[in-house]
Amino acid sequence: MNPSILKQTLPNSRHVDLKLVEAELQITVDGQHIAQFQLTSSPESVVALQLIDIGTVDHVTSITVLVAAFHALFDSQPQLLEIVLSLAGYGELMAALVEIGAATRSGELSESIVSRRSMLRQMVELYLSQPRACAFPLHYSITDGKRHPLRAPVTVDEVYRRHLPEQNLTLSFRTVDPETDLETFHAWHNKPRVSAFWELEGSKDMHSEYLQKVTADAHMHPVFGCFNGEPFGYFEIYWAKEDRIAPYYEVDDYDRGVHMLVGEERWRGPQRVAAWLPSLAHFMFLDDPRTRHVVAEPRADNAKMIGYMQQAGFCKPKEFDFPHKRAALMMLSREAFFDQFCV
């Protein structure tokens, strides 16, 4: 591990700083010393820590700080899968971390818990800018003859944020505003590279009408992806059950799908795709815990995009014919994503 492991700002604007001094891990939050751990072992995929001291903070703050620290450790060490934490004498704190799913009890050590990357990555408060208090209630509705769950209203403004230590970038997604984002949307869709696949080249009035339509559609959620606050891409997230893709596979009630484009040239390339594509899938899985699959249907001859998606964990069960194109069905399961691909 590096002497200074990570400085990070969470969606709730709290600043977390982790420092390793010899074999001691020190945690500060918003400049205040909070906790200190002894590093007892550090193989490649597992770190073992023993709590030495936790500051005079309330119980809720202690839990929040430890979760933030686990999050920062996993962010700083991409190969790290588990953190084994010895909490001798802190039984109440250990029980609370287990209760919220931040850790599970160790089968071998009664005073130890294990925090797993695959579980921590599902804690919405670490990534969603405006997490819902609970899942939207299930109630079925019918749209154009398709029976599907009633969808929650789309959240406006920023919906997801995370820091990418390896690229020293902050990635965020925000809901598209049909008025303030029109100029950017219009410019991107009139680029030949984009229009070759999206086929939406046209006037500003045409694009204004298009954005008004998708933002009014209850099964759509159009977002801009941003690096350090600068928009780089447009993504149309949709509920698959009431979408045109539904007849072509065994669709689940809460499957999500997405159409993608990167508009800004300087943010193109495999390194950037490897940053935003898993994060986009991450947002869709976190937005509703009942989402079991994320799907997409790129053109079957778009080998580059299909290759990127396969690297991010998508499989390609088949190709099929839409009325307007030959498409590849790309699918990513929730289990595979959090177990293997959610870095």
N, C-alpha and C positions, 0 to 999 in steps of 0.2 A: 504493500500500500504506500501511497505517496504521503509525505509529512503533512501536507494540507490536502485533505481528501476532497472537500467540496464546499462551495458556497452556493446556496440555492434560495430562490424566492418561490414560495408556494402560491397557488391561486388566491389564498386568503391574505396575501401580501406579507406573510411572516418570513423572516430571513433566518435560514438555518445554516450554521457553520460547523463543520466537523473537522477536527484536527487530530492527527496521530503524533504524539510525542513519545518517542521510544516505544513502549508497549502499552501506552495509555491513550484511550480515545476520549477526547473532550468534546462536549456538545454545548454550543451556545445558540440561543434563539433571540433575535432582535438585540444582539450584543450582550445578553445576560447569560452568565454561566449557569447551566441547568443540570448537567449530569456528567459523570466520569465513569469510564469502563476500563477494565483490564482486558487486553487482548491475550487470550490464552492459547489460541491456535488459529492458523490462517492458511489452510489448503486452498486450492484454486476455486472450488465451488462452494465452500462452506467457511464461515467465520464464526469463531466461538468467543463470546464476550461475557465478562462477569461484572455486574454492577457494583461499583465501589461507593459511589455517592450520588445522591440526587438532591438538588437544591430545595429550598423551602418554598416550593410551589404547591398549589392545590392539586388534588387528585386528578381532576379533569385535565389540567394543564400538563401534568406528568404523562398521562396517556398520549395526549396530542404531540408532545415533544418526542416521546419514544417512537411513535409511528412516523413522524417526520424524519427522525434519525435513520430508521430502517429504510425509508424511502430514499434518503440521500445516499446511504451506503450502496443500495442496489443500483442507483443511477451512476455512481462513481466506479462500480466494478461490474461490467457487463457479463462477466463469466460467473458471477456470484449467484447461487441459487437459494441458499439457506443461511440464516443467521441463528445460531444457537446462543440463547441468552440465559445466563445463570442469575436468578433473582432471589437468592437465599435471604430470607427475612422480609421479603416484599410480596407476601402471598396475595394481598388484596390487589396490588398492581398487576401481578401475573394473571389473576383471574379475570381482571377487566380487559386485558389485552386479548385473552382467549375469547372472551364473550363477544367482542366486536369483530373477530375474525382476523385480527392483525397477527395472530400467532396460534399455534396449537401446542398442547402439552407434549413434552418429550416422553416417549415410552420408557426410556431407561433412567432418566434423572428426575426425581419428583419435584425438585426446585428449579427446573429448567423448562424453557419454552422454545419453540422453533418458529421463526418468522420465515415464510416462504415467498419468494418473488411472485409466483403465480397467484397467490392469494392477495398480497399487498397491492398488486397492480389492479385489483378489482375494487379498491376503496375509492369511491367517487370523490370524496373531499380532497384528495390529493391532486386531482386532475380537472374536475368539472368546475367551471367558474361559478355556476349557479345550480348546484345539485338539488334535485327534488327531495323533499322530505321522505317520500315513499313512492313506490311504483304507481302509475296511473291506474285507477280501478278498471277491471275488465267489464266491458259492456259491448255486445256485438251490434254492428251497424251494417247496412247494405249500401254500396256505392256502385252504380252501373252494373247491377246484378251480382256483385261480388260481396260475399259475407266476410267481414273482417272486424277485429277489435276497433272500437272508437279510439282515436289517437289523441294524445295529449297536445295541447297548443304548443307551437314552436317557441322556444326561448329566444328572445331577441338579444342583440349585442353578442359579447364573447361567451362561448359555451365550453371551451376546452383550452388548457394551457399546460405546457410542460417545458422544462429546460432540457437541452440536449448537450451534455457535457463534452462529448467527443467532438462536436462541431462548434461548441461555444455559441449556441443559438437558442433563442426561445421560440418555440413553435406554438401557434394558437390558431383556433378556428372560431370564426364569428359568423353569425347569421347575416346574410346579404340584405342590404337595404336597397330596394328598387330605385330609389332616387339618387342617393349619394354614391352608390356603386355603379351606376349606369355607364359613366364614362369609361371606367376600367373594363367592364364587361364588354362594351361595344368595341374597344380597341383590341382586346384579345380575340374576339370572334371574327374580326376582319383580318387576322393574320392567316396567310395561306396554310401554314403548318397546322393551325387549329381547325380551320374551316374544312380541311380535307377529311377530318374525322367527324366533326360535329355538324357540318353542313348548315351553319347558322349565319353565314356571312350576310350582312345587310345593313340597313339604316339604323340610326339611333332610335327612331320611333318604333321600328320593328323589335329592337332589343328591349325597349321600355315595356312594350306590350308583353313580350315573352317573360320578363322578370315579374311583372305584375301577375301573370298567370301562375307561374310556379310558386310564388310566395303565397298565393291565395289557395293553392291546392293542399288539402289537409294531409295528403300522403307524401308530400315533398318537404324537404328541408334543405334549401340551397345555402351553402356556406362558402366563405373565402378562407383559404389557408394563408397564414401570415408568418414570415420569419422576422423576428425582432420588430413586429408591428407592421411590416411592409407586405401588402398582398402579393402573393405569387401564383395562386391557383384558384380555380372555381370547381366546387364539388357539389353535385346534386345527390343528396342522400334521400332515399325513398323507402317506404314500407313495401316489401315485395308482395305481400298477400293481395293487395289491390292494384298491383302494377301489371304491365304487359308481360312481364317475365313469368308470372305465376303459373300459367298452363304448361310451362316447359320443364318443371321439376316438382318434386314433392315439397311444396312450400309450407313453412311453419307460420303460425299467426304473427310472430314477432321477428321474422327474418328481415334484415335490412339489406338494401342494395345501394350502389353508388355509380354515378357517371363522373369522370375525372378529366381535368385539363390543367396543365401548367402554362400560364400565360406569359410570365416574365422569363426572358431568356437566361438571365444570370442565375436563376434558381433551378435550372434544368440539370439533368445528369444523374447517374446512378447513386451517387452519394446523397443527394438531396431526396431522391425517391425513397431510399432506405430510411430516411428520417420521417418523411411525412406519411408514407403509405401505411406502415404499422400504426402510427399515431391516429390516423383517420379511422382505421378499423377499431382501434382501442376506444375512441370516442363512441362509435356506434354500439359497441358491446356495453359500455358503461351507461349510455343514455337510457337503456332499459335492461335490467338484469335478466329479462325473459328472452332476450335476443340470443338465439342458438347458432345462427349462421349469418355471415355477411356474404353477399353475392354480387357479381358484376357480369356484364355481357359485352365485353369489347369485341370489335370486329375480329373475326377468326384469323385475318391476315395481319393483325397488329402484333407481330411476334415480340417486339420490344416490350410492350406493355404486359403481355402475357408472361414473359420471362420475369419482369419485375414482380408481378403478383405471385408467381410461384416461389420466388425467393422470400417473399413475405409470409408464406404459409398457405396460399391459395392452391387448391388442386383444380384440375380441369376434367370434370367427369365426361363432358361430351361437347360436340358442336351441334348447332341447330339453326334453323332458318327462321328469322324474323321476316315480315313482309318486305323490309327495306334493306336487310343485310344478312350475311352469314355470320353468326355470332358464336363465340366460345363461352360456355358456361363456366364461370370461375366461382369456387366456393371455399370459404374459410370457416371452420367450426370454432365455436367458443373454446372448447376443450383444447384443441390443438394450438390455438392462438396463445392462451395464457400459460400452457405448459411448455411451449417450445419457441414461440416467436415474439412474445411481448417483452422486448428488452427495455 
